[in-house]
Amino acid sequence: MDFLSKFNIIAAIFVFTLLINLPFGYARARAKRYSLRWFLYIHIPIPLIFIARIISHIDIKYIPIFAFAAIAGQLLGGRMEI
């Protein structure tokens, strides 16, 4: 896989991770802290991100980038006002 196609896949998974975490961050911010719902809103998107990474054959060394996107999505989703 050449650099440009790998970069595009990583960027797409980054955006996917950020966007998938926005609604979960919104819901998490409105749930009681440390409750089961709060815990689930944080962890439910993780398998989706894992599957996207595995299907696209992206190395494990890029996980910190996706973790940053997940945290950013959770925080931005928590600050949304709908």
A tleap script that builds the chain and sets N, CA, C and O, in Angstrom:
source leaprc.protein.ff14SB
mol = sequence {
  NMET ASP PHE LEU SER LYS PHE ASN ILE ILE
  ALA ALA ILE PHE VAL PHE THR LEU LEU ILE
  ASN LEU PRO PHE GLY TYR ALA ARG ALA ARG
  ALA LYS ARG TYR SER LEU ARG TRP PHE LEU
  TYR ILE HIE ILE PRO ILE PRO LEU ILE PHE
  ILE ALA ARG ILE ILE SER HIE ILE ASP ILE
  LYS TYR ILE PRO ILE PHE ALA PHE ALA ALA
  ILE ALA GLY GLN LEU LEU GLY GLY ARG MET
  GLU CILE
}
set mol.1.N position { 0.853 -1.169 0.000 }
set mol.1.CA position { 0.000 0.000 0.000 }
set mol.1.C position { 0.902 1.236 0.000 }
set mol.1.O position { 1.800 1.359 0.833 }
set mol.2.N position { 0.656 2.138 -0.931 }
set mol.2.CA position { 1.483 3.336 -0.995 }
set mol.2.C position { 1.055 4.343 0.077 }
set mol.2.O position { 0.014 4.197 0.717 }
set mol.3.N position { 1.883 5.356 0.247 }
set mol.3.CA position { 1.687 6.322 1.334 }
set mol.3.C position { 0.353 7.048 1.233 }
set mol.3.O position { -0.354 7.189 2.230 }
set mol.4.N position { 0.006 7.510 0.036 }
set mol.4.CA position { -1.201 8.318 -0.120 }
set mol.4.C position { -2.467 7.524 0.184 }
set mol.4.O position { -3.370 8.029 0.851 }
set mol.5.N position { -2.538 6.295 -0.296 }
set mol.5.CA position { -3.741 5.504 -0.021 }
set mol.5.C position { -3.833 5.138 1.460 }
set mol.5.O position { -4.926 5.116 2.025 }
set mol.6.N position { -2.690 4.849 2.093 }
set mol.6.CA position { -2.697 4.554 3.530 }
set mol.6.C position { -3.104 5.794 4.324 }
set mol.6.O position { -3.875 5.697 5.279 }
set mol.7.N position { -2.592 6.949 3.932 }
set mol.7.CA position { -2.953 8.200 4.597 }
set mol.7.C position { -4.450 8.473 4.476 }
set mol.7.O position { -5.089 8.890 5.442 }
set mol.8.N position { -5.007 8.236 3.289 }
set mol.8.CA position { -6.440 8.456 3.083 }
set mol.8.C position { -7.283 7.519 3.941 }
set mol.8.O position { -8.307 7.930 4.487 }
set mol.9.N position { -6.861 6.274 4.062 }
set mol.9.CA position { -7.597 5.318 4.894 }
set mol.9.C position { -7.523 5.727 6.358 }
set mol.9.O position { -8.529 5.678 7.065 }
set mol.10.N position { -6.344 6.129 6.818 }
set mol.10.CA position { -6.186 6.559 8.212 }
set mol.10.C position { -7.024 7.805 8.476 }
set mol.10.O position { -7.660 7.914 9.525 }
set mol.11.N position { -7.031 8.742 7.535 }
set mol.11.CA position { -7.842 9.955 7.692 }
set mol.11.C position { -9.332 9.613 7.720 }
set mol.11.O position { -10.087 10.197 8.497 }
set mol.12.N position { -9.753 8.679 6.884 }
set mol.12.CA position { -11.164 8.284 6.859 }
set mol.12.C position { -11.572 7.616 8.169 }
set mol.12.O position { -12.656 7.887 8.686 }
set mol.13.N position { -10.721 6.750 8.711 }
set mol.13.CA position { -11.033 6.105 9.989 }
set mol.13.C position { -11.006 7.136 11.114 }
set mol.13.O position { -11.802 7.045 12.048 }
set mol.14.N position { -10.109 8.108 11.042 }
set mol.14.CA position { -10.069 9.187 12.035 }
set mol.14.C position { -11.396 9.943 12.046 }
set mol.14.O position { -11.981 10.164 13.107 }
set mol.15.N position { -11.867 10.337 10.868 }
set mol.15.CA position { -13.130 11.077 10.769 }
set mol.15.C position { -14.296 10.194 11.217 }
set mol.15.O position { -15.188 10.660 11.927 }
set mol.16.N position { -14.295 8.919 10.804 }
set mol.16.CA position { -15.334 7.980 11.234 }
set mol.16.C position { -15.361 7.864 12.752 }
set mol.16.O position { -16.429 7.888 13.362 }
set mol.17.N position { -14.185 7.739 13.359 }
set mol.17.CA position { -14.086 7.618 14.817 }
set mol.17.C position { -14.609 8.869 15.502 }
set mol.17.O position { -15.352 8.784 16.480 }
set mol.18.N position { -14.228 10.017 14.994 }
set mol.18.CA position { -14.696 11.278 15.573 }
set mol.18.C position { -16.214 11.398 15.462 }
set mol.18.O position { -16.887 11.743 16.434 }
set mol.19.N position { -16.748 11.115 14.280 }
set mol.19.CA position { -18.184 11.275 14.057 }
set mol.19.C position { -19.016 10.248 14.813 }
set mol.19.O position { -20.096 10.576 15.305 }
set mol.20.N position { -18.535 9.013 14.915 }
set mol.20.CA position { -19.302 7.981 15.618 }
set mol.20.C position { -19.351 8.273 17.111 }
set mol.20.O position { -20.292 7.855 17.785 }
set mol.21.N position { -18.367 8.973 17.638 }
set mol.21.CA position { -18.332 9.272 19.066 }
set mol.21.C position { -19.118 10.522 19.440 }
set mol.21.O position { -19.395 10.727 20.622 }
set mol.22.N position { -19.484 11.361 18.485 }
set mol.22.CA position { -20.246 12.574 18.806 }
set mol.22.C position { -21.587 12.271 19.486 }
set mol.22.O position { -21.855 12.826 20.552 }
set mol.23.N position { -22.439 11.411 18.912 }
set mol.23.CA position { -23.713 11.157 19.600 }
set mol.23.C position { -23.539 10.427 20.930 }
set mol.23.O position { -24.312 10.639 21.864 }
set mol.24.N position { -22.524 9.568 21.015 }
set mol.24.CA position { -22.278 8.873 22.276 }
set mol.24.C position { -21.752 9.841 23.336 }
set mol.24.O position { -22.071 9.699 24.516 }
set mol.25.N position { -20.960 10.810 22.931 }
set mol.25.CA position { -20.501 11.831 23.863 }
set mol.25.C position { -21.643 12.707 24.340 }
set mol.25.O position { -21.696 13.099 25.506 }
set mol.26.N position { -22.559 13.011 23.429 }
set mol.26.CA position { -23.744 13.790 23.797 }
set mol.26.C position { -24.568 13.038 24.840 }
set mol.26.O position { -24.991 13.615 25.841 }
set mol.27.N position { -24.793 11.745 24.596 }
set mol.27.CA position { -25.578 10.935 25.532 }
set mol.27.C position { -24.829 10.736 26.852 }
set mol.27.O position { -25.436 10.744 27.923 }
set mol.28.N position { -23.517 10.558 26.769 }
set mol.28.CA position { -22.712 10.346 27.978 }
set mol.28.C position { -22.769 11.556 28.895 }
set mol.28.O position { -22.832 11.411 30.116 }
set mol.29.N position { -22.748 12.746 28.316 }
set mol.29.CA position { -22.757 13.966 29.122 }
set mol.29.C position { -24.068 14.139 29.877 }
set mol.29.O position { -24.114 14.828 30.897 }
set mol.30.N position { -25.121 13.521 29.386 }
set mol.30.CA position { -26.417 13.647 30.039 }
set mol.30.C position { -26.748 12.463 30.937 }
set mol.30.O position { -27.803 12.449 31.571 }
set mol.31.N position { -25.871 11.475 31.001 }
set mol.31.CA position { -26.069 10.316 31.881 }
set mol.31.C position { -25.396 10.583 33.227 }
set mol.31.O position { -24.478 11.397 33.329 }
set mol.32.N position { -25.868 9.884 34.247 }
set mol.32.CA position { -25.264 10.012 35.572 }
set mol.32.C position { -23.836 9.473 35.515 }
set mol.32.O position { -23.592 8.378 35.009 }
set mol.33.N position { -22.909 10.252 36.037 }
set mol.33.CA position { -21.497 9.901 35.976 }
set mol.33.C position { -21.229 8.578 36.693 }
set mol.33.O position { -21.740 8.335 37.786 }
set mol.34.N position { -20.414 7.724 36.055 }
set mol.34.CA position { -19.994 6.411 36.551 }
set mol.34.C position { -21.134 5.400 36.641 }
set mol.34.O position { -20.992 4.372 37.302 }
set mol.35.N position { -22.255 5.675 35.991 }
set mol.35.CA position { -23.337 4.697 35.946 }
set mol.35.C position { -23.064 3.719 34.803 }
set mol.35.O position { -22.122 3.904 34.032 }
set mol.36.N position { -23.887 2.685 34.699 }
set mol.36.CA position { -23.727 1.706 33.626 }
set mol.36.C position { -23.940 2.362 32.262 }
set mol.36.O position { -23.194 2.090 31.322 }
set mol.37.N position { -24.950 3.221 32.149 }
set mol.37.CA position { -25.190 3.914 30.881 }
set mol.37.C position { -23.996 4.778 30.490 }
set mol.37.O position { -23.591 4.779 29.328 }
set mol.38.N position { -23.433 5.509 31.436 }
set mol.38.CA position { -22.271 6.358 31.188 }
set mol.38.C position { -21.110 5.509 30.667 }
set mol.38.O position { -20.440 5.887 29.706 }
set mol.39.N position { -20.877 4.365 31.305 }
set mol.39.CA position { -19.811 3.448 30.907 }
set mol.39.C position { -20.058 2.901 29.498 }
set mol.39.O position { -19.135 2.827 28.687 }
set mol.40.N position { -21.297 2.523 29.215 }
set mol.40.CA position { -21.619 1.974 27.897 }
set mol.40.C position { -21.482 3.017 26.795 }
set mol.40.O position { -21.018 2.699 25.700 }
set mol.41.N position { -21.879 4.255 27.068 }
set mol.41.CA position { -21.751 5.303 26.054 }
set mol.41.C position { -20.293 5.554 25.681 }
set mol.41.O position { -20.008 5.973 24.559 }
set mol.42.N position { -19.386 5.309 26.588 }
set mol.42.CA position { -17.964 5.461 26.290 }
set mol.42.C position { -17.448 4.274 25.483 }
set mol.42.O position { -16.643 4.453 24.569 }
set mol.43.N position { -17.903 3.061 25.811 }
set mol.43.CA position { -17.287 1.859 25.263 }
set mol.43.C position { -18.000 1.228 24.069 }
set mol.43.O position { -17.392 0.414 23.373 }
set mol.44.N position { -19.246 1.563 23.807 }
set mol.44.CA position { -19.960 0.957 22.676 }
set mol.44.C position { -19.295 1.255 21.326 }
set mol.44.O position { -19.266 0.354 20.488 }
set mol.45.N position { -18.761 2.447 21.056 }
set mol.45.CA position { -18.158 2.697 19.737 }
set mol.45.C position { -16.841 1.952 19.489 }
set mol.45.O position { -16.416 1.835 18.340 }
set mol.46.N position { -16.201 1.456 20.523 }
set mol.46.CA position { -14.874 0.855 20.366 }
set mol.46.C position { -14.869 -0.335 19.407 }
set mol.46.O position { -13.980 -0.396 18.558 }
set mol.47.N position { -15.808 -1.292 19.489 }
set mol.47.CA position { -15.780 -2.396 18.519 }
set mol.47.C position { -15.957 -1.940 17.073 }
set mol.47.O position { -15.387 -2.544 16.164 }
set mol.48.N position { -16.736 -0.886 16.847 }
set mol.48.CA position { -16.909 -0.377 15.483 }
set mol.48.C position { -15.594 0.161 14.925 }
set mol.48.O position { -15.266 -0.057 13.759 }
set mol.49.N position { -14.855 0.856 15.762 }
set mol.49.CA position { -13.559 1.397 15.351 }
set mol.49.C position { -12.570 0.259 15.115 }
set mol.49.O position { -11.794 0.291 14.160 }
set mol.50.N position { -12.603 -0.742 15.986 }
set mol.50.CA position { -11.736 -1.913 15.840 }
set mol.50.C position { -12.018 -2.627 14.521 }
set mol.50.O position { -11.088 -2.986 13.799 }
set mol.51.N position { -13.290 -2.833 14.205 }
set mol.51.CA position { -13.656 -3.513 12.960 }
set mol.51.C position { -13.206 -2.701 11.750 }
set mol.51.O position { -12.707 -3.269 10.778 }
set mol.52.N position { -13.374 -1.386 11.795 }
set mol.52.CA position { -12.934 -0.533 10.682 }
set mol.52.C position { -11.426 -0.632 10.485 }
set mol.52.O position { -10.946 -0.667 9.352 }
set mol.53.N position { -10.678 -0.678 11.587 }
set mol.53.CA position { -9.224 -0.778 11.488 }
set mol.53.C position { -8.807 -2.139 10.941 }
set mol.53.O position { -7.896 -2.214 10.117 }
set mol.54.N position { -9.448 -3.202 11.377 }
set mol.54.CA position { -9.097 -4.545 10.923 }
set mol.54.C position { -9.450 -4.731 9.447 }
set mol.54.O position { -8.649 -5.271 8.684 }
set mol.55.N position { -10.635 -4.290 9.042 }
set mol.55.CA position { -11.057 -4.440 7.648 }
set mol.55.C position { -10.125 -3.687 6.703 }
set mol.55.O position { -9.856 -4.151 5.596 }
set mol.56.N position { -9.636 -2.535 7.133 }
set mol.56.CA position { -8.774 -1.723 6.269 }
set mol.56.C position { -7.299 -2.096 6.375 }
set mol.56.O position { -6.463 -1.487 5.706 }
set mol.57.N position { -6.964 -3.087 7.204 }
set mol.57.CA position { -5.588 -3.582 7.356 }
set mol.57.C position { -4.613 -2.494 7.814 }
set mol.57.O position { -3.496 -2.390 7.306 }
set mol.58.N position { -5.052 -1.695 8.772 }
set mol.58.CA position { -4.205 -0.637 9.330 }
set mol.58.C position { -3.480 -1.194 10.551 }
set mol.58.O position { -4.074 -1.888 11.376 }
set mol.59.N position { -2.193 -0.881 10.656 }
set mol.59.CA position { -1.354 -1.402 11.736 }
set mol.59.C position { -1.806 -0.914 13.101 }
set mol.59.O position { -2.523 0.078 13.231 }
set mol.60.N position { -1.363 -1.642 14.108 }
set mol.60.CA position { -1.683 -1.325 15.501 }
set mol.60.C position { -1.017 -0.021 15.949 }
set mol.60.O position { -1.460 0.599 16.915 }
set mol.61.N position { 0.032 0.392 15.262 }
set mol.61.CA position { 0.757 1.596 15.682 }
set mol.61.C position { -0.053 2.877 15.491 }
set mol.61.O position { 0.338 3.930 15.995 }
set mol.62.N position { -1.177 2.806 14.771 }
set mol.62.CA position { -2.014 3.984 14.553 }
set mol.62.C position { -3.142 4.104 15.576 }
set mol.62.O position { -3.937 5.040 15.501 }
set mol.63.N position { -3.225 3.185 16.518 }
set mol.63.CA position { -4.287 3.219 17.528 }
set mol.63.C position { -4.281 4.518 18.333 }
set mol.63.O position { -5.363 5.034 18.610 }
set mol.64.N position { -3.130 5.086 18.729 }
set mol.64.CA position { -3.186 6.362 19.463 }
set mol.64.C position { -3.876 7.491 18.685 }
set mol.64.O position { -4.518 8.350 19.289 }
set mol.65.N position { -3.751 7.497 17.375 }
set mol.65.CA position { -4.425 8.506 16.557 }
set mol.65.C position { -5.939 8.327 16.662 }
set mol.65.O position { -6.681 9.299 16.802 }
set mol.66.N position { -6.385 7.071 16.593 }
set mol.66.CA position { -7.817 6.797 16.681 }
set mol.66.C position { -8.336 7.017 18.098 }
set mol.66.O position { -9.486 7.417 18.278 }
set mol.67.N position { -7.506 6.762 19.100 }
set mol.67.CA position { -7.905 7.032 20.488 }
set mol.67.C position { -8.094 8.535 20.692 }
set mol.67.O position { -9.030 8.960 21.368 }
set mol.68.N position { -7.208 9.331 20.110 }
set mol.68.CA position { -7.358 10.788 20.184 }
set mol.68.C position { -8.665 11.228 19.539 }
set mol.68.O position { -9.375 12.075 20.080 }
set mol.69.N position { -8.986 10.648 18.374 }
set mol.69.CA position { -10.233 10.999 17.690 }
set mol.69.C position { -11.446 10.600 18.525 }
set mol.69.O position { -12.437 11.329 18.569 }
set mol.70.N position { -11.371 9.445 19.186 }
set mol.70.CA position { -12.488 8.986 20.018 }
set mol.70.C position { -12.690 9.908 21.215 }
set mol.70.O position { -13.822 10.263 21.545 }
set mol.71.N position { -11.607 10.291 21.857 }
set mol.71.CA position { -11.703 11.192 23.012 }
set mol.71.C position { -12.219 12.560 22.571 }
set mol.71.O position { -13.064 13.156 23.238 }
set mol.72.N position { -11.705 13.051 21.446 }
set mol.72.CA position { -12.169 14.345 20.932 }
set mol.72.C position { -13.654 14.284 20.586 }
set mol.72.O position { -14.393 15.228 20.867 }
set mol.73.N position { -14.096 13.191 19.983 }
set mol.73.CA position { -15.511 13.038 19.658 }
set mol.73.C position { -16.385 12.995 20.895 }
set mol.73.O position { -17.467 13.581 20.919 }
set mol.74.N position { -15.914 12.296 21.933 }
set mol.74.CA position { -16.667 12.243 23.188 }
set mol.74.C position { -16.767 13.637 23.817 }
set mol.74.O position { -17.837 14.044 24.270 }
set mol.75.N position { -15.657 14.355 23.840 }
set mol.75.CA position { -15.657 15.686 24.454 }
set mol.75.C position { -16.489 16.683 23.650 }
set mol.75.O position { -17.257 17.457 24.221 }
set mol.76.N position { -16.337 16.667 22.328 }
set mol.76.CA position { -17.127 17.577 21.494 }
set mol.76.C position { -18.611 17.235 21.561 }
set mol.76.O position { -19.457 18.129 21.599 }
set mol.77.N position { -18.926 15.944 21.575 }
set mol.77.CA position { -20.319 15.528 21.699 }
set mol.77.C position { -20.918 15.947 23.025 }
set mol.77.O position { -22.092 16.311 23.095 }
set mol.78.N position { -20.117 15.898 24.077 }
set mol.78.CA position { -20.591 16.319 25.385 }
set mol.78.C position { -20.864 17.807 25.471 }
set mol.78.O position { -21.656 18.250 26.303 }
set mol.79.N position { -20.215 18.580 24.618 }
set mol.79.CA position { -20.400 20.039 24.639 }
set mol.79.C position { -21.495 20.502 23.680 }
set mol.79.O position { -21.860 21.677 23.678 }
set mol.80.N position { -22.022 19.587 22.866 }
set mol.80.CA position { -23.071 19.961 21.909 }
set mol.80.C position { -24.357 20.323 22.640 }
set mol.80.O position { -24.695 19.736 23.668 }
set mol.81.N position { -25.054 21.290 22.093 }
set mol.81.CA position { -26.364 21.668 22.616 }
set mol.81.C position { -27.357 21.566 21.474 }
set mol.81.O position { -27.296 22.318 20.501 }
set mol.82.N position { -28.259 20.632 21.612 }
set mol.82.CA position { -29.243 20.398 20.543 }
set mol.82.C position { -30.593 20.911 20.986 }
set mol.82.O position { -31.566 20.814 20.238 }
savepdb mol mol.pdb
quit
